[in-house]
Amino acid sequence: MRQTPQATDRTPESPTAEPARGDRRPLHERDPSLVDTGDADGQVAETGTTVVGVTTEDAAVLAADKRASVSGGRFVTNKDTQKVEAVHPTAAAALSGTVGHIQQFVRVLRSEARLYEDRRGDPPSLDALSTLAGGILGSSPLAVSPLLGGVDEDGPQVVTLDGGGGVLTDDYAAGGSGMQLAYGVLEREYEPGLAVDAARSVAARAVGSASERDTASGDGVTVATVTSEGVELDDYDAASEVA
């Protein structure tokens, strides 16, 4: 009769084994199953999405719409999807992609950031957090396209990441299915030295403009204001409500 091995029989080579003592690799490298979401059967909810990031002298502002859909935006499955999440004491992510993969990415990145802080005594800088996020995307099959925004000792930053783990920093950025429409607003209205309230309004208008024409974006906007004091998240039914 075939016997089921006990937990004590696990070896370091097993994907469920505990990491070897002293193994200082990131969590997602020690245990790839943390980010291996497998193949989903049938349709999965997606956030075609418009995400926007803008920097000011004192803050980084992220904004995203709230719609989840299937079939390339032809059918709306949820009108209150959280696409902007705090991932660090002074950083947040605005995300587009498959909903389950977005949620998994946020969980793993938060875990990596906490592990980094436990080891070094301080939260990761934005550069370090971006490197961790890029490593997660580059070593996994996650269908996620994030923007990171935050503040560290070098000031506010907005960072774009791609599926291959590439990391790029800019004063403002847009992503998702409505990015071309959003960039039209950003190119016209962004300028260095914006006040925080003005940056929030510009980011929201960029998302609102995309939502007018992109069927995968819509149903309001979430705005994150990230300062050295922390991350503040606000939800609005329409971009015009953002002051």
Backbone torsions as a table, in degrees:
resi	resn	phi	psi	omega
1	MET	NA	137.6	-178.2
2	ARG	-72.3	131.2	-178.7
3	GLN	-100.4	141.9	176.7
4	THR	-86.3	122.4	-179.3
5	PRO	-62.9	143.2	178.1
6	GLN	-80.1	165.9	-178.4
7	ALA	-59.6	-30.4	-177.8
8	THR	-71.8	-11.3	-179.4
9	ASP	-84.3	-4.7	-175.7
10	ARG	-67.3	143.7	179.4
11	THR	-111.8	163.8	178.8
12	PRO	-58.5	-23.4	-178.7
13	GLU	-76.7	-17.3	-178.6
14	SER	-69.3	139.2	-179.2
15	PRO	-66.4	-15.9	178.9
16	THR	-101.7	3.3	-178.0
17	ALA	-70.6	154.1	175.0
18	GLU	-68.0	143.9	178.1
19	PRO	-63.8	147.7	179.7
20	ALA	-62.0	145.9	178.6
21	ARG	-59.1	133.2	-179.9
22	GLY	87.5	-1.8	178.6
23	ASP	-71.9	113.3	-174.2
24	ARG	-106.5	16.1	176.0
25	ARG	-69.0	156.3	174.1
26	PRO	-57.2	155.1	-176.9
27	LEU	-56.5	-42.6	-175.3
28	HIS	-70.4	-19.5	175.8
29	GLU	-85.4	-34.1	177.5
30	ARG	-68.2	-40.2	-175.7
31	ASP	-133.7	88.8	-177.7
32	PRO	-58.6	-21.6	-179.7
33	SER	-63.9	-17.3	177.1
34	LEU	-60.3	-31.8	-178.4
35	VAL	-119.4	4.9	178.5
36	ASP	-87.0	96.1	-175.6
37	THR	-85.0	-7.7	178.0
38	GLY	73.3	-174.9	179.8
39	ASP	-97.0	125.9	179.5
40	ALA	-87.4	141.3	176.1
41	ASP	-89.3	140.6	178.0
42	GLY	75.9	-165.6	-178.2
43	GLN	-81.0	143.3	176.1
44	VAL	-118.4	149.8	179.0
45	ALA	-70.1	135.6	-179.6
46	GLU	-125.6	154.2	171.9
47	THR	-111.9	90.1	177.0
48	GLY	-53.0	-51.1	156.9
49	THR	69.2	149.9	161.4
50	THR	-123.6	122.5	175.9
51	VAL	-120.2	143.7	-175.0
52	VAL	-138.5	143.0	172.9
53	GLY	-133.1	138.7	-177.7
54	VAL	-139.0	138.5	175.8
55	THR	-103.1	150.5	170.4
56	THR	-126.4	-174.8	179.0
57	GLU	-67.6	-29.3	-172.8
58	ASP	-120.2	-6.5	-172.8
59	ALA	-151.9	161.3	167.4
60	ALA	-114.6	136.7	-178.4
61	VAL	-117.6	129.4	175.1
62	LEU	-119.0	145.5	178.2
63	ALA	-144.3	149.4	177.8
64	ALA	-154.3	155.1	174.2
65	ASP	-76.8	-175.5	-171.5
66	LYS	-126.6	17.8	-175.0
67	ARG	-97.5	136.6	168.2
68	ALA	-117.5	144.0	-173.4
69	SER	-149.1	172.8	171.8
70	VAL	-129.2	169.8	177.9
71	SER	57.1	46.1	176.3
72	GLY	64.5	30.2	178.2
73	GLY	91.2	4.4	-177.8
74	ARG	-77.5	-22.2	178.4
75	PHE	-134.4	126.7	-178.4
76	VAL	-86.0	123.7	-179.9
77	THR	-100.1	-22.3	-179.7
78	ASN	-156.1	138.9	-177.7
79	LYS	-110.3	9.3	-178.3
80	ASP	-140.6	51.2	-178.0
81	THR	-86.3	131.7	179.5
82	GLN	-83.1	110.4	-178.3
83	LYS	-112.2	-1.6	175.3
84	VAL	-121.9	123.6	-174.1
85	GLU	-134.0	140.7	169.9
86	ALA	-71.8	132.3	-178.7
87	VAL	-124.0	5.5	-168.4
88	HIS	-171.9	155.6	-179.3
89	PRO	-54.4	-32.7	179.8
90	THR	-133.3	43.2	177.4
91	ALA	-155.1	150.1	178.2
92	ALA	-139.0	165.5	178.5
93	ALA	-127.3	136.8	170.2
94	ALA	-108.8	128.9	-164.6
95	LEU	-130.2	140.8	169.9
96	SER	-125.9	152.8	-179.3
97	GLY	139.1	-158.3	178.6
98	THR	-76.8	133.2	-171.8
99	VAL	-56.4	-47.7	-180.0
100	GLY	-61.4	-38.0	179.4
101	HIS	-69.8	-36.7	176.3
102	ILE	-60.2	-48.4	-179.0
103	GLN	-62.6	-39.5	178.7
104	GLN	-66.6	-42.7	178.9
105	PHE	-59.2	-44.8	-179.4
106	VAL	-62.8	-43.9	179.4
107	ARG	-60.7	-46.1	-177.2
108	VAL	-68.4	-41.8	-179.1
109	LEU	-64.8	-40.1	176.4
110	ARG	-61.8	-41.5	179.2
111	SER	-63.5	-42.6	179.3
112	GLU	-63.7	-40.8	-179.8
113	ALA	-65.9	-40.2	177.5
114	ARG	-65.8	-40.8	178.7
115	LEU	-62.5	-43.4	177.7
116	TYR	-57.8	-46.5	-179.1
117	GLU	-65.4	-39.5	178.9
118	ASP	-61.9	-37.8	-177.1
119	ARG	-76.5	-37.5	-170.5
120	ARG	-107.3	-11.8	177.4
121	GLY	88.4	-7.7	178.5
122	ASP	-138.7	151.2	175.5
123	PRO	-62.4	154.6	178.8
124	PRO	-65.2	146.8	170.5
125	SER	-66.4	170.8	177.6
126	LEU	-62.8	-37.1	177.0
127	ASP	-62.8	-44.5	179.8
128	ALA	-66.7	-41.6	178.9
129	LEU	-63.2	-40.1	177.9
130	SER	-63.9	-39.4	177.8
131	THR	-64.1	-42.4	176.7
132	LEU	-61.1	-45.8	-179.4
133	ALA	-63.6	-42.4	177.7
134	GLY	-62.8	-37.6	178.0
135	GLY	-64.7	-39.2	177.8
136	ILE	-62.5	-45.8	-178.4
137	LEU	-70.1	-37.6	-177.2
138	GLY	-73.2	-18.7	-176.5
139	SER	-112.4	15.9	-175.3
140	SER	-143.5	166.5	178.5
141	PRO	-92.8	22.3	-175.3
142	LEU	-68.2	129.0	177.7
143	ALA	-91.0	77.7	-175.7
144	VAL	-137.9	139.3	175.1
145	SER	-126.6	96.1	-174.3
146	PRO	-94.5	156.5	159.8
147	LEU	-114.5	134.7	172.7
148	LEU	-107.7	141.9	174.8
149	GLY	-139.1	137.1	-179.3
150	GLY	-172.0	-177.3	-177.7
151	VAL	-133.6	132.2	171.8
152	ASP	-137.9	-161.8	-175.5
153	GLU	-65.5	-17.5	176.7
154	ASP	-90.7	0.3	179.1
155	GLY	101.5	-172.8	-179.5
156	PRO	-71.2	146.4	177.4
157	GLN	-144.3	149.7	168.1
158	VAL	-122.0	130.8	-174.4
159	VAL	-126.8	131.1	173.2
160	THR	-100.3	144.1	177.4
161	LEU	-128.4	145.3	176.5
162	ASP	-113.2	174.3	-175.6
163	GLY	-63.9	-19.5	177.9
164	GLY	-89.6	0.8	-180.0
165	GLY	94.6	6.5	178.4
166	GLY	-67.2	143.8	-176.1
167	VAL	-127.9	124.8	179.1
168	LEU	-133.9	136.3	-180.0
169	THR	-108.8	138.3	178.7
170	ASP	-150.7	170.2	178.3
171	ASP	-73.1	-31.5	176.1
172	TYR	-151.5	157.8	-177.4
173	ALA	-160.0	160.9	175.5
174	ALA	-140.6	157.0	179.2
175	GLY	-152.6	174.0	179.4
176	GLY	90.6	-176.5	-174.3
177	SER	-67.7	-21.9	179.6
178	GLY	-101.7	18.1	-171.7
179	MET	-63.8	-35.5	-178.1
180	GLN	-64.4	-41.0	177.5
181	LEU	-67.7	-39.4	179.5
182	ALA	-64.7	-41.1	-179.8
183	TYR	-62.9	-31.0	177.2
184	GLY	-59.2	-42.1	177.6
185	VAL	-70.3	-44.2	-177.9
186	LEU	-62.8	-42.7	-179.8
187	GLU	-63.4	-33.3	-177.8
188	ARG	-81.6	-36.0	-167.7
189	GLU	-109.9	-20.3	-178.9
190	TYR	-75.2	141.3	171.5
191	GLU	-150.2	149.1	-179.7
192	PRO	-59.8	145.3	176.6
193	GLY	82.8	15.2	177.0
194	LEU	-58.2	142.2	169.8
195	ALA	-68.6	157.9	-176.7
196	VAL	-59.9	-44.9	180.0
197	ASP	-61.9	-39.0	178.9
198	ALA	-67.1	-39.3	178.5
199	ALA	-64.9	-40.2	176.3
200	ARG	-60.5	-42.2	-179.6
201	SER	-66.7	-42.1	178.7
202	VAL	-63.0	-46.3	179.9
203	ALA	-61.1	-43.6	-179.9
204	ALA	-65.7	-39.8	179.3
205	ARG	-66.2	-34.4	177.1
206	ALA	-63.4	-43.9	176.4
207	VAL	-65.5	-42.2	179.6
208	GLY	-63.1	-39.5	178.6
209	SER	-62.6	-43.7	178.6
210	ALA	-64.7	-38.2	-178.0
211	SER	-65.2	-23.1	179.1
212	GLU	-68.0	-29.1	-172.8
213	ARG	-120.8	-24.6	-177.8
214	ASP	-93.2	115.9	-175.0
215	THR	-69.3	-17.4	179.3
216	ALA	-87.9	-1.1	179.3
217	SER	-120.4	146.0	176.4
218	GLY	154.1	-167.9	175.6
219	ASP	67.3	36.5	175.4
220	GLY	102.0	-170.1	-175.9
221	VAL	-147.9	142.2	171.3
222	THR	-108.8	132.1	-179.3
223	VAL	-122.4	128.5	174.3
224	ALA	-109.0	128.8	174.1
225	THR	-110.0	115.0	-174.3
226	VAL	-110.8	121.3	177.2
227	THR	-127.3	-178.6	177.1
228	SER	-67.2	-12.6	179.0
229	GLU	-88.9	-16.7	-179.2
230	GLY	144.1	-165.5	-176.5
231	VAL	-115.5	125.0	177.2
232	GLU	-114.0	122.8	-179.3
233	LEU	-108.5	133.4	178.2
234	ASP	-133.2	136.8	177.1
235	ASP	-107.8	139.5	179.5
236	TYR	-133.6	147.8	178.0
237	ASP	-75.1	-23.4	-179.7
238	ALA	-150.0	150.2	-179.8
239	ALA	-62.5	-28.9	-178.7
240	SER	-66.7	-15.0	179.9
241	GLU	-79.9	-14.3	-175.3
242	VAL	-81.3	119.4	-179.4
243	ALA	-88.1	NA	NA
